[in-house]
Amino acid sequence: MMLALLPTESNLDSFRFAHPWWLLLAVILPVFLIWKGRPGPQAAVVFSSLHILKRMGPLRKSRPGHLRFALFLLTFLCGVIALARPQVINTRVTTSESGIELILTLDVSRSMLAEDFFIGNRKVTRLTAAKKVTRDFISGRTTDRIGVVAFAGRPFLVSPITLDHSWIEDSLDRVQIGLVEDGTAIGSALAAAARRLDTRPSKSKVIVLLTDGANNAGNIKPETAAKLAATLGIRIHTIAVGTYGDFVVPTPAGPQRLTQEFDEATLKKIAEIGKGEFFHAQDTNSLERIFRLIDEMEKTEVKRQTHVTARELFYWPAMLALLFGLISLIGEETFWRRVP
């Protein structure tokens, strides 16, 4: 459904017994042998002397008892381990992430120089706060392709849609007031962003529009541009930034007093048409919260597939059990056999 990035794989090997209860026999056997080897009853016939037996010569062991017991024990233990079915389990997890294609549309009209935002205890312009919060937002969307369109009297491309987020952040640093003629061409900016997203293969496309003014430039009405974007399946979130009242901004002709003029009704209508949300940020903290909300709403789809394979190892202890059993059987019939 979305643009999928290259899948990544992780492998984990572990060891287990498929039927571990068979291993209880390895505990029961020593207990049984200890019980069987306990001292027997007192002898019924007592001999006063064994000197007659000594004259018959040194005793010879007819068969090596310790070796026979060791072979029996090895055969038994290997058989038990084989019955428990040792396995090497390989768990392969394939992760594929499908990112969103998103364009941040940033107002760089002269009114964005109003200093009614704070970063820490330092008073900053709306543009500085917007760039800071936008940069943090971009750095957190590691699997999304993001582009930036700035606008004043007309839109201009800051960064094409890309996964190279560090390049986008560097491009944001170069954004400043006065790169194009002043004004607020919201409709043209939306149309420019929509055209960029229309050529993309992803079906999950989003525009985030951030402005502090009302549309007063360009040849396209904001509502018309929003309807065009909606027909292309693009969702639009709008953010009005700034406080109400009058403020002073620097201009080439000197300081100029302006009155806050953003058009909430139009921004709400754009978000409604684009099936998004409208927000109003009057300080840096609220702007950060808004971008966190957008981050939560526009989730990246992550698919994980787990493949588990078992490699059987039981034949190794089974072969050892057979080998030790054959050695013991051959020994019983040949060199360990009691000769009268």
Secondary structure, DSSP 4 states (H G I P E B T S, - for coil): --EEPPPEEEEEEEEEESSGGGGHHHHHHHHHHHHHTS--PPPSS--S--HHHHTT-----SS-HHHHHHHHHHHHHHHHHHHH-EEEEEEEEEEEEEEPEEEEEEE-SGGGG---EEETTEEE-HHHHHHHHHHHHHHH-TTSEEEEEEESSSEEEEEEEES-HHHHHHHHHT--TTSS-SS--HHHHHHHHHHHHHTSS-S-EEEEEEESS---SSSS-HHHHHHHHHHTTEEEEEEEES-SSEEEE--TTS-EEEE----HHHHHHHHHHTT--EEEESSHHHHHHHHHHHHHHSPPEEEEEEEEEEEE-THHHHHHHHHHHHHHHHHHHTTTPPP-
